[in-house]
Structures are given as C-alpha cells and as structure tokens.
Amino acid sequence: MAAHNDLGKWGEEVAAAYLQGKDYAIVARDWKQGHRDLDIIAVDPAADTLVFVEVKARRNRLFTDPVDAVGYEKIRNLRLLANYYVKLHHVDLDIRFDIISVVGMPGSEPEIEHIIDAF
C-alpha cells in the first residue's frame, strides 16, 4: 500500500477514535457506492444527528491545510452520496457534514481539528 494510503487509513482511525471519545456512535466507515466513499458515518447523540465526516490527513501543514483539500467537487460528491445513503437507509434524523483534519504521523501525537457543520 502506498504511503499516502497508509497515512489516510491512520487518519481515519484517529478520527474514529476521537469521535468515539466524544460519545459519537460510529455507524459505518469507508462506506462506498460506485467510485465515491464516505469516510465516517456517525450519530452525534447530543444533537440526535447523523453526521457524515470527511477525514483529511496530512503529515504537516507545509503545503496546505488539510481542510482546504475539501473543495467544491468533493463537497458536491459528498452531498450526492449522503443523499443516496439517507434514502437507501430511510434515515429519519437531521444530518450534517463535518470535517476532521488529522496532522501528524503514525506513532506521534496527532493534531486534530474537528469542524462541525463544515458545509
């Protein structure tokens, strides 16, 4: 597996553990439909909300902030896929889209930023 794929998987692990530490219930991880995927689907019990979480992992912030990697096309695809998920599973909860950026490397203490209701 390529190093960037390893970093991405590590970032998703860190993000999922972070959410669970905040009492979110993880519903699905790496949920795929066609060539699109949702990194984490979770329930925020405090808000009674289904949350679609996009995870961005980077070794550092030298070239760009991880959050800046979520552009118009990515947001469009996430919304389309979330809409499909909601209809497929007959979701009867409010929904929102969050971004979690994870900066660091496996074996180090990551820097985590959770942007709630990012778009």
CORKA-V992603 format. One record per pair of residues at least 6 apart in sequence whose ideal C-beta (glycine too) atoms are under 8 Angstrom apart, sorted by the first residue. I is the first residue (numbers start at 1). GAP is how many residues later the second one is. D is the distance in Angstrom with one decimal. If there is no record, write none. Layout:
BEGIN
i=I gap=GAP d=D
i=I gap=GAP d=D
END
This chain:
BEGIN
i=1 gap=8 d=7.9
i=6 gap=100 d=7.3
i=7 gap=50 d=5.2
i=7 gap=51 d=7.7
i=7 gap=52 d=6.7
i=7 gap=98 d=7.5
i=7 gap=99 d=7.6
i=8 gap=47 d=7.6
i=8 gap=49 d=5.4
i=10 gap=47 d=6.5
i=10 gap=92 d=7.7
i=10 gap=96 d=4.7
i=11 gap=44 d=5.2
i=11 gap=45 d=7.1
i=11 gap=46 d=2.5
i=11 gap=91 d=4.0
i=11 gap=99 d=7.8
i=12 gap=17 d=6.6
i=12 gap=18 d=7.1
i=12 gap=27 d=5.7
i=12 gap=28 d=6.8
i=12 gap=43 d=5.0
i=12 gap=45 d=7.5
i=14 gap=43 d=7.6
i=14 gap=88 d=4.8
i=14 gap=96 d=5.1
i=14 gap=98 d=6.7
i=15 gap=24 d=7.4
i=15 gap=25 d=6.2
i=15 gap=38 d=6.6
i=15 gap=40 d=4.5
i=15 gap=85 d=4.3
i=15 gap=87 d=6.0
i=15 gap=97 d=7.4
i=16 gap=10 d=5.7
i=16 gap=13 d=6.3
i=16 gap=24 d=5.9
i=18 gap=82 d=6.8
i=18 gap=94 d=5.5
i=18 gap=96 d=7.0
i=19 gap=7 d=6.6
i=19 gap=21 d=6.8
i=19 gap=23 d=5.4
i=19 gap=34 d=7.1
i=19 gap=81 d=7.7
i=20 gap=6 d=6.4
i=23 gap=22 d=5.9
i=23 gap=23 d=7.3
i=24 gap=18 d=4.3
i=24 gap=19 d=6.5
i=24 gap=20 d=5.6
i=24 gap=21 d=7.3
i=24 gap=27 d=7.0
i=25 gap=17 d=6.2
i=25 gap=18 d=4.5
i=25 gap=20 d=6.8
i=26 gap=14 d=6.5
i=26 gap=15 d=7.6
i=26 gap=16 d=5.1
i=27 gap=14 d=4.5
i=27 gap=15 d=5.9
i=27 gap=16 d=6.2
i=27 gap=23 d=7.4
i=28 gap=10 d=7.2
i=28 gap=12 d=7.5
i=28 gap=13 d=4.3
i=29 gap=10 d=7.1
i=29 gap=11 d=5.6
i=29 gap=12 d=7.7
i=30 gap=7 d=5.8
i=30 gap=8 d=7.7
i=30 gap=9 d=6.6
i=31 gap=6 d=6.3
i=31 gap=7 d=4.5
i=31 gap=10 d=5.9
i=31 gap=54 d=6.9
i=32 gap=6 d=8.0
i=33 gap=48 d=5.8
i=33 gap=51 d=5.8
i=33 gap=52 d=7.6
i=36 gap=41 d=5.3
i=36 gap=44 d=7.3
i=36 gap=45 d=4.7
i=37 gap=44 d=7.5
i=38 gap=14 d=5.5
i=38 gap=15 d=7.9
i=38 gap=16 d=8.0
i=38 gap=40 d=7.0
i=38 gap=43 d=5.7
i=38 gap=44 d=6.8
i=38 gap=47 d=6.8
i=39 gap=14 d=5.8
i=39 gap=15 d=5.7
i=39 gap=16 d=4.4
i=40 gap=11 d=7.9
i=40 gap=12 d=7.7
i=40 gap=13 d=4.0
i=40 gap=15 d=6.4
i=40 gap=60 d=7.9
i=41 gap=9 d=6.8
i=41 gap=10 d=7.3
i=41 gap=11 d=5.9
i=41 gap=12 d=7.4
i=41 gap=44 d=7.0
i=42 gap=8 d=7.7
i=42 gap=9 d=5.0
i=42 gap=11 d=6.2
i=43 gap=6 d=7.1
i=43 gap=7 d=5.9
i=43 gap=8 d=7.0
i=43 gap=50 d=7.2
i=44 gap=7 d=5.2
i=44 gap=52 d=7.8
i=47 gap=47 d=7.1
i=47 gap=49 d=7.8
i=48 gap=45 d=6.2
i=48 gap=46 d=6.8
i=49 gap=44 d=5.9
i=49 gap=45 d=4.6
i=49 gap=46 d=6.5
i=49 gap=47 d=5.5
i=50 gap=36 d=7.6
i=50 gap=41 d=5.6
i=50 gap=43 d=4.6
i=50 gap=44 d=7.2
i=50 gap=45 d=4.8
i=50 gap=46 d=7.8
i=51 gap=44 d=7.3
i=51 gap=45 d=5.5
i=51 gap=46 d=7.5
i=51 gap=47 d=5.4
i=52 gap=26 d=6.3
i=52 gap=30 d=4.8
i=52 gap=33 d=7.8
i=52 gap=43 d=6.8
i=52 gap=44 d=7.5
i=52 gap=45 d=5.1
i=52 gap=46 d=7.3
i=53 gap=44 d=7.9
i=53 gap=45 d=4.8
i=53 gap=46 d=7.3
i=53 gap=47 d=5.8
i=54 gap=16 d=5.7
i=54 gap=20 d=7.2
i=54 gap=24 d=6.2
i=54 gap=43 d=7.1
i=54 gap=44 d=7.4
i=54 gap=45 d=5.0
i=54 gap=46 d=7.5
i=54 gap=64 d=7.7
i=55 gap=44 d=7.8
i=55 gap=45 d=5.2
i=55 gap=46 d=7.8
i=55 gap=47 d=6.7
i=56 gap=10 d=3.6
i=56 gap=11 d=6.5
i=56 gap=13 d=5.2
i=56 gap=14 d=6.6
i=56 gap=43 d=6.7
i=56 gap=44 d=7.5
i=56 gap=45 d=4.9
i=56 gap=46 d=7.3
i=57 gap=9 d=6.8
i=57 gap=44 d=7.5
i=57 gap=45 d=4.5
i=57 gap=46 d=7.6
i=58 gap=6 d=7.6
i=58 gap=8 d=4.7
i=58 gap=43 d=7.2
i=58 gap=44 d=7.6
i=58 gap=45 d=5.3
i=59 gap=44 d=7.5
i=59 gap=45 d=7.3
i=59 gap=46 d=5.8
i=60 gap=43 d=6.4
i=61 gap=42 d=6.1
i=65 gap=36 d=7.1
i=66 gap=35 d=3.6
i=66 gap=36 d=7.3
i=66 gap=37 d=6.5
i=66 gap=47 d=7.9
i=67 gap=32 d=5.6
i=67 gap=34 d=5.3
i=67 gap=46 d=7.1
i=67 gap=48 d=6.4
i=67 gap=51 d=7.7
i=70 gap=29 d=5.7
i=70 gap=48 d=7.3
i=70 gap=49 d=7.7
i=75 gap=22 d=7.7
i=75 gap=44 d=5.2
i=78 gap=19 d=6.3
i=79 gap=18 d=7.6
i=82 gap=13 d=6.6
i=82 gap=15 d=7.2
i=85 gap=6 d=7.2
i=86 gap=9 d=6.5
i=96 gap=20 d=7.2
i=96 gap=21 d=5.0
i=97 gap=20 d=7.1
i=97 gap=21 d=5.6
i=97 gap=22 d=5.3
i=98 gap=16 d=6.5
i=98 gap=17 d=6.2
i=98 gap=18 d=5.4
i=98 gap=19 d=6.9
i=98 gap=20 d=5.7
i=99 gap=15 d=7.8
i=99 gap=16 d=4.5
i=99 gap=19 d=4.3
i=100 gap=12 d=6.5
i=100 gap=13 d=7.0
i=100 gap=14 d=5.1
i=100 gap=15 d=7.5
i=101 gap=10 d=8.0
i=101 gap=11 d=7.3
i=101 gap=12 d=4.6
i=101 gap=14 d=7.7
i=102 gap=8 d=5.0
i=102 gap=9 d=7.3
i=102 gap=10 d=5.7
i=103 gap=7 d=6.5
i=103 gap=8 d=4.3
i=103 gap=10 d=7.9
i=104 gap=6 d=3.8
i=104 gap=7 d=5.9
END
